[in-house]
Amino acid sequence: MTTYYLIIALLLAIIVVMVWLLLKQRKSNQSDDLEIERTINYFATSLFGKNTIDEILWDVTKNCISHLNFEDCVIYLVDEENKVLVQKAAYGPKNPKDYEIYEPIEIPLGKGIVGSVAVSGIPEIISDTTTDPRYIVDDDMRHSEITVPIIYQGKVLGIIDAEHHEKGFFQSKHLFILNTIASLCANKIIRSQVEVAYQAAAIRLHENNRKIAENRLAVLRLQMNPHFVFNSLNSIGNFILKNEPLKASGYLTKFSKLIRLIFDSAQSEWVPLDQEIKSLELYIELEQLRFNNKFDVIINVSEEINRGSVMVPPLLLQPFVENAIWHGLMPKEGERGELFLHYWLQQDKLCMSIEDNGIGRAASMKSRTGRIATLQKQGIKLTDERIHIINEIYHTKIQAVIKDLIDEKGDAAGTRVIVSLDMKNP
């Protein structure tokens, strides 16, 4: 009988220990998840104000050291002409002075761990570099390395590489963070390259004013609010951290489709109305997912409109829809938010309206912080500039009229924007 009680006591002790270890592990995982989320948010916020490629790369290397406790971090960019990777930014021993690299090196594509990842496009963690014959000593020998490609539309633009003297230092959380940072970098680098191309075109304004104006339109279309891109990536990361793979997968699928539609649209100055509506539907669905379906949407297209033949400038309504969601519906409390899009013909014009039952423009202006208000003003300015350029180039008469809605009590009941343009092929 004594043996029986001892066995029972031993089993109870084992169960208690296992429960304690499980709770400890869960608490540790939650702490790691919170750290990852905070780190990604910090990098996204820090990168937002960086516009040139140099600013982007140096900011990332510096923050990798200060926020991830890396010993060194180097970013390479691909030199396609010479088939090599060139060190462009560094922090740690390779960076004795600000914005300078000590004895920068070039690595041929395919050579070393960095060159191999540049060719494969697959990130790697090397827990012990002494066992990997590909390892190349730069300024000093270190025992662990993490290498992540910066990829845009399947093309490797560069590499984020970090090393540490301690074996097995880099963990899966570092890989997740650097992969997200690499995605942010890729988008910022491409936008910077587009902006540089635009500035170069502006210098040749006297050669062809129309060509310059068209390039400006291309840049403006690619300047879709970067907050949306960053927030989408963060939302995907949050779903993953919360162990909601189905939501993460669904969001990522819709996000990928929208990005593809945006880049397809960027190839043309005008797109079929049907394609434009699909882009808006995907964008709205993503915002609904991100804001936990806080609002409903209804899209109504008049039957007399031939969606496939009517042409419109791509993403023309997106800034107005974004304002309706972010500044009208999201601050709304109580009654459920509603977003209504309506397309109809009026004589020889296509009319499009965006209507919300949000808090109204006056209340929205009072609730915004200085930074948010500035960003919205910039978005409106870009939209106005784009409409002006389109009207000038194609001799159209696009107009946008904004009206504040009032209920029977005289209180704000939302906002309506009506955009109209001539029904003719550009």
C-alpha positions as CSV (number, residue, x, y, z in Angstrom):
1,M,0.0,0.0,0.0
2,T,2.9,2.4,0.8
3,T,4.4,1.7,-2.6
4,Y,1.0,2.5,-4.2
5,Y,0.9,5.9,-2.5
6,L,4.5,6.6,-3.5
7,I,3.7,5.9,-7.1
8,I,0.6,8.2,-7.0
9,A,2.6,10.9,-5.3
10,L,5.4,10.6,-7.9
11,L,2.8,10.8,-10.8
12,L,1.2,13.9,-9.3
13,A,4.7,15.5,-8.9
14,I,5.5,14.7,-12.5
15,I,2.2,16.2,-13.7
16,V,2.7,19.3,-11.6
17,V,6.3,19.7,-13.1
18,M,5.0,19.2,-16.6
19,V,2.2,21.8,-16.2
20,W,4.7,24.2,-14.7
21,L,7.1,23.7,-17.6
22,L,4.3,24.1,-20.1
23,L,3.1,27.4,-18.5
24,K,6.7,28.6,-18.4
25,Q,7.2,27.8,-22.1
26,R,3.9,29.4,-23.0
27,K,4.8,32.6,-21.1
28,S,8.2,32.6,-22.8
29,N,6.6,32.2,-26.3
30,Q,4.2,35.1,-25.6
31,S,7.1,37.2,-24.5
32,D,9.0,36.3,-27.7
33,D,5.9,37.1,-29.8
34,L,5.5,40.5,-28.2
35,E,9.2,41.2,-28.7
36,I,9.0,40.3,-32.4
37,E,5.9,42.4,-33.0
38,R,7.4,45.4,-31.3
39,T,10.7,45.0,-33.3
40,I,8.9,44.8,-36.6
41,N,6.7,47.8,-35.8
42,Y,9.8,49.7,-34.9
43,F,11.6,48.9,-38.1
44,A,8.5,49.7,-40.2
45,T,8.1,53.1,-38.4
46,S,11.8,53.9,-38.7
47,L,11.9,53.1,-42.4
48,F,8.8,55.2,-43.2
49,G,10.8,58.5,-43.3
50,K,13.7,57.1,-45.3
51,N,13.5,57.8,-49.1
52,T,16.9,57.2,-50.6
53,I,18.5,53.7,-50.9
54,D,21.4,54.8,-48.7
55,E,19.1,56.1,-46.0
56,I,17.1,52.8,-46.1
57,L,20.1,50.5,-45.9
58,W,22.0,52.4,-43.2
59,D,18.9,52.7,-41.1
60,V,18.4,48.9,-41.2
61,T,22.0,48.0,-40.3
62,K,22.0,50.4,-37.4
63,N,18.7,49.1,-36.0
64,C,19.8,45.5,-36.4
65,I,22.6,46.2,-33.9
66,S,20.7,48.4,-31.5
67,H,17.4,46.3,-31.4
68,L,18.5,42.7,-32.2
69,N,21.8,42.7,-30.3
70,F,23.8,41.6,-33.4
71,E,27.5,42.1,-33.3
72,D,27.6,43.3,-36.9
73,C,25.3,43.7,-39.8
74,V,26.1,44.2,-43.5
75,I,23.8,44.8,-46.5
76,Y,24.9,43.9,-50.0
77,L,23.2,45.0,-53.2
78,V,23.5,43.0,-56.4
79,D,25.6,44.5,-59.2
80,E,23.9,42.8,-62.2
81,E,26.5,44.0,-64.7
82,N,29.5,42.6,-62.9
83,K,27.6,39.6,-61.3
84,V,28.8,40.5,-57.8
85,L,27.4,41.6,-54.4
86,V,28.7,44.9,-53.2
87,Q,28.7,46.0,-49.6
88,K,26.6,49.1,-49.4
89,A,25.9,49.6,-45.6
90,A,27.3,48.2,-42.4
91,Y,27.2,48.6,-38.7
92,G,29.7,47.2,-36.2
93,P,33.4,46.7,-36.8
94,K,33.0,47.3,-40.5
95,N,31.6,50.8,-39.7
96,P,34.2,52.9,-37.8
97,K,32.7,56.2,-39.0
98,D,29.1,57.1,-39.9
99,Y,28.1,56.1,-43.4
100,E,31.5,54.6,-44.2
101,I,32.5,50.9,-44.6
102,Y,35.9,49.8,-43.6
103,E,37.6,48.1,-46.6
104,P,34.4,47.1,-48.5
105,I,34.5,43.9,-50.3
106,E,32.7,42.4,-53.3
107,I,31.5,38.8,-53.4
108,P,30.8,37.0,-56.7
109,L,27.3,35.6,-57.1
110,G,27.3,32.0,-55.9
111,K,30.4,32.3,-53.8
112,G,30.3,32.0,-50.0
113,I,27.2,31.9,-47.9
114,V,26.1,35.3,-49.0
115,G,26.6,34.6,-52.7
116,S,24.8,31.2,-52.4
117,V,21.7,32.9,-50.8
118,A,21.8,35.5,-53.5
119,V,21.5,32.8,-56.1
120,S,19.0,30.5,-54.4
121,G,16.9,33.3,-52.8
122,I,16.5,31.1,-49.7
123,P,17.5,32.5,-46.3
124,E,20.0,30.5,-44.2
125,I,21.1,30.3,-40.6
126,I,24.6,28.9,-40.0
127,S,24.9,27.8,-36.4
128,D,28.6,26.9,-36.7
129,T,30.6,28.6,-39.5
130,T,33.6,26.4,-38.9
131,T,31.7,23.5,-40.4
132,D,30.6,25.3,-43.5
133,P,33.3,25.5,-46.2
134,R,31.5,28.4,-47.9
135,Y,32.2,30.8,-45.0
136,I,34.3,33.8,-46.0
137,V,36.2,35.7,-43.3
138,D,35.8,39.5,-43.7
139,D,37.1,41.7,-40.9
140,D,37.1,38.9,-38.3
141,M,36.2,35.2,-37.8
142,R,32.7,34.7,-36.2
143,H,31.0,31.4,-35.4
144,S,27.4,31.9,-36.5
145,E,25.8,33.7,-39.4
146,I,22.3,34.6,-40.7
147,T,21.8,35.6,-44.3
148,V,18.4,36.8,-45.7
149,P,17.7,37.9,-49.4
150,I,16.0,41.1,-50.2
151,I,13.5,40.0,-52.9
152,Y,11.1,41.9,-55.1
153,Q,8.8,40.0,-57.5
154,G,11.1,37.0,-57.4
155,K,14.2,38.9,-58.1
156,V,17.0,39.2,-55.5
157,L,18.0,42.8,-55.0
158,G,20.4,42.3,-52.2
159,I,21.3,40.5,-49.0
160,I,21.0,41.3,-45.3
161,D,23.9,39.5,-43.5
162,A,24.8,39.3,-39.8
163,E,27.4,37.4,-37.9
164,H,28.1,36.6,-34.2
165,H,31.1,35.2,-32.3
166,E,28.7,32.9,-30.3
167,K,27.8,29.6,-32.0
168,G,24.1,29.0,-32.5
169,F,23.3,32.7,-31.6
170,F,20.7,33.2,-34.4
171,Q,17.2,31.8,-33.8
172,S,14.1,31.3,-35.9
173,K,12.7,34.6,-34.4
174,H,15.7,36.5,-36.0
175,L,14.9,34.8,-39.3
176,F,11.2,35.9,-39.1
177,I,12.1,39.5,-38.2
178,L,14.8,39.8,-41.0
179,N,12.5,38.3,-43.6
180,T,9.9,40.9,-42.8
181,I,12.5,43.7,-42.8
182,A,13.8,42.5,-46.1
183,S,10.3,42.7,-47.6
184,L,10.0,46.3,-46.3
185,C,13.4,47.1,-47.7
186,A,12.5,45.7,-51.1
187,N,9.4,47.9,-51.5
188,K,11.3,51.0,-50.3
189,I,14.2,50.3,-52.6
190,I,11.9,49.9,-55.6
191,R,10.0,53.1,-54.7
192,S,13.3,54.9,-54.3
193,Q,14.5,53.7,-57.7
194,V,11.2,54.8,-59.3
195,E,11.6,58.2,-57.7
196,V,15.2,58.5,-58.9
197,A,14.1,57.6,-62.4
198,Y,11.4,60.3,-62.2
199,Q,13.8,62.9,-61.1
200,A,16.2,62.0,-63.9
201,A,13.2,62.4,-66.4
202,A,12.3,65.8,-64.9
203,I,15.8,67.1,-65.8
204,R,14.9,66.4,-69.5
205,L,11.6,68.3,-69.2
206,H,12.5,70.6,-72.2
207,E,12.8,67.5,-74.5
208,N,9.4,66.2,-74.1
209,N,6.8,67.6,-71.6
210,R,4.2,65.0,-72.3
211,K,6.6,62.1,-71.6
212,I,7.6,63.7,-68.3
213,A,4.0,64.1,-67.3
214,E,3.3,60.5,-68.0
215,N,6.3,59.5,-65.9
216,R,4.9,61.6,-63.1
217,L,1.6,59.8,-63.3
218,A,3.5,56.4,-63.0
219,V,5.3,57.6,-59.9
220,L,2.0,59.0,-58.3
221,R,0.3,55.6,-58.9
222,L,3.1,53.8,-57.2
223,Q,2.8,56.2,-54.2
224,M,-0.2,54.3,-52.8
225,N,-0.1,55.0,-49.0
226,P,2.9,53.0,-47.7
227,H,1.1,52.8,-44.3
228,F,-1.3,50.3,-46.0
229,V,1.6,48.1,-47.2
230,F,3.3,48.2,-43.8
231,N,0.1,47.6,-41.9
232,S,-0.8,44.7,-44.2
233,L,2.6,43.0,-43.6
234,N,2.2,43.6,-39.9
235,S,-1.3,42.1,-39.9
236,I,0.0,39.0,-41.7
237,G,2.8,38.8,-39.1
238,N,0.3,39.2,-36.2
239,F,-1.9,36.4,-37.6
240,I,1.1,34.2,-37.7
241,L,2.2,35.1,-34.1
242,K,-1.3,34.4,-32.9
243,N,-1.2,31.0,-34.5
244,E,-4.0,31.8,-37.0
245,P,-2.5,30.4,-40.2
246,L,-5.8,30.4,-42.1
247,K,-6.3,34.1,-41.5
248,A,-2.7,34.8,-42.4
249,S,-2.9,32.7,-45.6
250,G,-6.2,34.3,-46.6
251,Y,-4.9,37.8,-46.0
252,L,-1.6,37.1,-47.8
253,T,-3.5,35.7,-50.8
254,K,-5.7,38.8,-51.1
255,F,-2.7,41.1,-50.5
256,S,-0.7,39.3,-53.3
257,K,-3.6,39.6,-55.7
258,L,-4.0,43.3,-55.0
259,I,-0.3,44.0,-55.4
260,R,-0.4,42.1,-58.8
261,L,-3.4,44.1,-59.9
262,I,-1.7,47.4,-58.9
263,F,1.4,46.6,-60.8
264,D,-0.6,45.4,-63.8
265,S,-2.5,48.7,-63.7
266,A,0.8,50.6,-63.4
267,Q,1.7,49.5,-67.0
268,S,-1.2,51.5,-68.4
269,E,-2.6,55.0,-68.0
270,W,-6.2,53.7,-68.3
271,V,-7.7,50.4,-67.3
272,P,-11.2,48.8,-67.8
273,L,-13.7,49.7,-65.1
274,D,-14.1,46.0,-64.3
275,Q,-10.4,45.7,-63.4
276,E,-10.5,48.9,-61.3
277,I,-13.5,47.7,-59.3
278,K,-11.7,44.4,-58.6
279,S,-8.7,46.3,-57.2
280,L,-11.0,48.4,-55.0
281,E,-12.9,45.3,-53.8
282,L,-9.6,43.6,-52.8
283,Y,-8.4,46.7,-51.0
284,I,-11.6,47.1,-49.1
285,E,-11.6,43.3,-48.1
286,L,-8.1,43.7,-46.7
287,E,-9.1,46.7,-44.7
288,Q,-12.2,44.8,-43.4
289,L,-10.0,42.0,-42.3
290,R,-7.5,44.3,-40.7
291,F,-10.2,46.2,-38.8
292,N,-12.1,43.0,-37.7
293,N,-15.0,43.6,-40.1
294,K,-16.0,46.8,-38.3
295,F,-17.9,48.1,-41.3
296,D,-20.0,46.8,-44.2
297,V,-19.6,47.6,-47.9
298,I,-22.0,47.7,-50.8
299,I,-20.9,48.2,-54.4
300,N,-23.6,49.0,-57.0
301,V,-22.8,49.3,-60.7
302,S,-25.6,50.4,-63.0
303,E,-26.6,47.8,-65.5
304,E,-26.2,50.2,-68.4
305,I,-22.5,50.4,-67.8
306,N,-20.3,48.1,-69.9
307,R,-17.5,47.3,-67.3
308,G,-15.2,45.9,-69.9
309,S,-15.2,48.8,-72.3
310,V,-15.4,51.8,-70.0
311,M,-11.9,53.0,-69.2
312,V,-10.8,54.9,-66.1
313,P,-7.4,55.9,-64.6
314,P,-6.2,53.2,-62.3
315,L,-6.6,53.6,-58.5
316,L,-8.5,56.9,-59.1
317,L,-11.0,56.3,-56.2
318,Q,-8.6,54.4,-53.8
319,P,-7.5,57.6,-51.9
320,F,-11.1,58.6,-51.4
321,V,-12.0,55.1,-50.2
322,E,-9.0,55.1,-47.9
323,N,-10.1,58.4,-46.3
324,A,-13.6,57.2,-45.8
325,I,-12.4,54.0,-44.0
326,W,-9.5,55.5,-41.9
327,H,-10.9,58.9,-41.0
328,G,-14.7,58.4,-41.3
329,L,-15.6,54.8,-40.3
330,M,-12.7,53.7,-38.0
331,P,-13.2,56.5,-35.4
332,K,-17.0,55.8,-35.4
333,E,-18.6,54.4,-32.3
334,G,-22.0,52.9,-31.8
335,E,-23.8,52.4,-35.1
336,R,-22.1,50.0,-37.5
337,G,-20.1,51.6,-40.2
338,E,-21.3,51.4,-43.8
339,L,-19.4,52.2,-47.1
340,F,-21.4,52.5,-50.3
341,L,-19.8,52.7,-53.8
342,H,-22.1,53.6,-56.7
343,Y,-21.3,53.8,-60.4
344,W,-23.8,55.3,-62.9
345,L,-24.1,57.1,-66.2
346,Q,-25.3,60.7,-66.5
347,Q,-25.5,62.0,-70.1
348,D,-22.0,61.5,-71.5
349,K,-20.3,61.2,-68.1
350,L,-19.4,58.3,-65.8
351,C,-20.2,59.1,-62.2
352,M,-18.7,57.4,-59.2
353,S,-19.6,58.1,-55.6
354,I,-18.0,57.0,-52.3
355,E,-20.3,57.5,-49.4
356,D,-19.8,56.6,-45.7
357,N,-21.8,57.1,-42.5
358,G,-18.7,58.0,-40.5
359,I,-18.0,60.9,-38.1
360,G,-17.7,63.5,-40.9
361,R,-14.9,65.7,-41.9
362,A,-15.1,68.3,-39.1
363,A,-14.9,65.7,-36.3
364,S,-12.2,63.8,-38.2
365,M,-10.0,66.9,-38.4
366,K,-10.3,67.4,-34.7
367,S,-9.4,63.8,-33.9
368,R,-6.2,63.5,-36.0
369,T,-2.7,63.9,-34.7
370,G,-0.4,66.2,-36.6
371,R,1.4,63.4,-38.4
372,I,-1.8,61.7,-39.6
373,A,-3.3,65.0,-40.7
374,T,-0.1,65.7,-42.7
375,L,-0.2,62.3,-44.3
376,Q,-3.8,62.8,-45.4
377,K,-3.1,66.3,-46.8
378,Q,-0.2,64.8,-48.8
379,G,-2.5,62.1,-50.1
380,I,-5.2,64.6,-51.1
381,K,-2.5,66.8,-52.8
382,L,-1.2,63.8,-54.8
383,T,-4.7,62.9,-55.9
384,D,-5.5,66.5,-56.9
385,E,-2.1,66.7,-58.8
386,R,-2.8,63.5,-60.6
387,I,-6.3,64.6,-61.7
388,H,-4.8,67.8,-63.0
389,I,-2.2,66.0,-65.0
390,I,-4.7,63.6,-66.5
391,N,-7.0,66.4,-67.5
392,E,-4.1,68.3,-69.1
393,I,-2.7,65.3,-71.0
394,Y,-5.9,63.7,-72.2
395,H,-8.2,66.8,-72.3
396,T,-10.7,65.1,-70.0
397,K,-12.8,66.8,-67.4
398,I,-12.4,64.7,-64.2
399,Q,-14.0,66.4,-61.3
400,A,-14.1,65.4,-57.6
401,V,-16.8,67.0,-55.4
402,I,-16.9,66.4,-51.6
403,K,-20.1,66.9,-49.7
404,D,-20.7,66.7,-45.9
405,L,-23.8,64.7,-45.0
406,I,-26.2,65.9,-42.4
407,D,-29.0,64.0,-40.7
408,E,-32.5,65.4,-39.7
409,K,-31.1,66.7,-36.5
410,G,-28.4,68.7,-38.2
411,D,-25.6,66.4,-37.0
412,A,-22.8,65.0,-39.1
413,A,-23.9,61.8,-40.9
414,G,-20.9,61.0,-43.0
415,T,-19.3,62.1,-46.2
416,R,-20.0,61.7,-49.9
417,V,-17.4,62.1,-52.7
418,I,-18.6,62.2,-56.3
419,V,-16.0,61.7,-59.1
420,S,-17.1,62.3,-62.7
421,L,-15.3,62.0,-66.0
422,D,-16.1,62.1,-69.7
423,M,-17.3,58.8,-71.3
424,K,-14.7,58.6,-74.0
425,N,-11.7,56.5,-74.8
426,P,-8.4,58.2,-73.9
